[in-house]
Amino acid sequence: MIKNIPQEKESPTDPWSQWLLHRRHGGDPKLQTVILGLVNRIRDRVLDGTDLQPGMVLVDVGSGDGLIPFGAFERVGPSIQVIFTDISAPLIERAKQLALERELQDRCVFLQTPAEELEGVASESADVLTSRAVLAYVGDKMKALRQFHRVLKPGGRISIGEPINRDAAIHLAAVTNYLKKQPNDASTAPTRLYQRWRSAQLPSTLEEIRNHPLTNYTERDLVNFFRQVGFSEIHLELHIDERKTSIESWDTYLDIAPLPNTPTLREILSSDFSLEEQSLLEGKLRLLFESDLFLERDTVAYLTAVKPSVQAFTKTSQNTEAPKSLS
């Protein structure tokens, strides 16, 4: 079962800012630059789907430190107005400071609110809504999508980029099920250690997969969710990018948390493994890490959709009537 991370003194109640600013790159400045380049490409792909124009109002859900909003300003200029929303108070404060440094504060509104509520965002106030890696952490995805629909103007456009984590969890669940049928002896010891490590970071059974917001949906589910809340012109592209790892140092790898609110490998080893188990697992993993077989994969679903205008919605509703007899 996924474990909660030990909290750091710097921000004892906010795992989101801890992860975004520190834990996802393991404290390695060089890796931080590489990761920023990767997420900038995701940001650009999300913005490509917005058709954002000068003078428009953009609502960004899960803004973090402003990745998408500041990218939008760079693209379109300061005539747009951006509403930053995030559940993390430290990240909202950081985004405010960055806006001030860019002299954009007069074009920004900052709201600490979850995606399921978007409190403070008026109904039908946004021309465009964006988000990146938000729904994966939302328990009630339909509630959040209804809020997305609510704040968009008729004819407004949404563009999101969501990670799809289900495949990795399904693989781990298969390992878990396999081990249940095997003897608990030296022949399966490395695999059992691997399963214990990964199950602290990902759902590791089919039941956990069904119940965890990270893994209880697929890209096809996203299409269905958006259709159910009233969006139209839905388009989804699934991008899978696999490459040799960008992590150069084993110590950095030990200190990376793969997801918010999950422990690092170093934390798992020190808290859950004996010294003998630590040595065995670390030895196996390090050999793999230092080989050409150690890969990293990003699986991201990019979805765009439109909130129908009243006229379009009425026409669509009329077209859903049962067809008349051709006789």
Disulfide bonds with the S-S distance in Angstrom:
none
